[in-house]
C-alpha cells in the first residue's frame, strides 16, 4: 500500500471501524420479510457514506416489487465518481445484507 494511503488509513482507523460497526448493527437480514425496512436502512446508510466520501452520483435503485407469491427485490446502491478522465474504470461489487444469528451454536467465526 502506498505510504500516503497507509498513513490516511492509520489516522482514520478508529473512524472507519466505528462506521463499519454502525453498519453491522443494522439487522439487514434480506431473507426475513420482517427486516425489509432494515435492508432499506442499510442501503441508505451506505448511500450516505458514499456521498460523504465525495461520490458525484449516488443512487438507491429499488428492485422489482413483490408479485404472485414472489418476494420483492431489495434495493441496490449505485455510486460513481468521474474525477479521473482517461483512467481505467474500477468496479466494486458487494452485498450489504447479513445472515440471521440463529442457530448460534452453528457459528464458528
C-alpha positions in Angstrom: 0.0 0.0 0.0 1.3 3.5 -0.8 2.7 5.4 2.1 0.1 8.2 1.9 -2.8 5.8 1.7 -1.5 3.8 4.6 -0.9 6.9 6.7 -4.5 8.1 5.9 -5.8 4.7 7.0 -3.8 4.8 10.2 -5.0 8.3 11.0 -8.7 7.3 10.4 -8.7 3.7 11.5 -11.0 4.2 14.5 -13.4 6.3 12.5 -13.5 3.6 9.8 -14.1 0.9 12.4 -16.9 2.8 14.1 -18.6 3.3 10.7 -18.4 -0.4 9.9 -19.8 -1.3 13.4 -22.7 1.1 12.8 -23.5 -0.6 9.5 -23.2 -4.1 11.1 -25.6 -3.1 13.8 -28.4 -2.8 11.3 -30.2 -6.2 11.2 -30.4 -6.2 7.4 -31.4 -9.9 7.1 -32.6 -10.0 3.5 -34.2 -13.5 3.8 -36.6 -12.4 6.5 -39.6 -10.2 5.4 -39.8 -8.6 8.9 -36.3 -7.0 8.2 -37.3 -5.4 4.8 -37.1 -1.9 6.3 -33.7 -2.7 7.9 -32.4 -3.7 4.5 -33.5 -0.3 3.1 -31.9 1.4 6.1 -28.6 -0.3 5.4 -28.8 0.8 1.8 -29.5 4.4 3.0 -26.5 4.2 5.4 -24.2 3.1 2.6 -25.5 5.8 0.2 -24.8 8.5 2.9 -21.3 7.2 3.4 -20.6 7.2 -0.4 -21.9 10.8 -0.6 -19.7 11.9 2.3 -16.7 10.2 0.5 -17.3 12.6 -2.4 -19.0 10.3 -4.9 -20.6 12.6 -7.5 -23.7 10.5 -8.1 -25.2 8.2 -5.5 -28.5 6.4 -6.1 -30.6 3.9 -4.3 -32.3 1.8 -7.0 -35.3 -0.1 -5.8 -35.7 -3.7 -7.1 -38.8 -5.2 -8.6 -41.9 -5.2 -6.3 -43.4 -8.4 -5.0 -45.8 -10.2 -7.3 -47.7 -13.5 -7.4 -46.1 -15.2 -4.4 -42.6 -13.9 -5.2 -40.9 -11.6 -2.8 -39.8 -8.1 -3.9 -36.2 -7.4 -4.6 -34.1 -5.4 -2.3 -32.6 -2.1 -3.3 -29.1 -1.7 -4.7 -26.8 1.2 -4.2 -25.0 2.7 -7.1 -22.3 5.4 -7.0 -19.9 6.9 -9.4 -17.0 9.3 -9.3 -15.8 10.6 -12.7 -12.9 12.7 -11.5 -10.1 10.9 -13.4 -10.9 11.1 -17.1 -8.9 8.7 -19.3 -8.1 6.4 -16.3 -9.3 2.8 -16.1 -12.7 2.0 -14.6 -12.8 0.4 -11.2 -15.9 -1.6 -10.3 -16.6 -2.7 -6.8 -19.4 -5.1 -6.1 -20.6 -6.5 -2.8 -23.6 -7.2 -0.6 -24.8 -5.3 2.5 -27.2 -7.8 3.9 -26.4 -10.1 6.8 -27.3 -13.6 7.9 -29.7 -14.3 10.8 -27.8 -15.1 14.0 -29.7 -18.2 14.8 -28.8 -21.0 15.4 -25.9 -19.6 17.3 -24.3 -22.9 18.0 -23.6 -23.4 14.3 -21.5 -20.3 14.0 -17.7 -21.0 14.1 -16.4 -17.5 13.4 
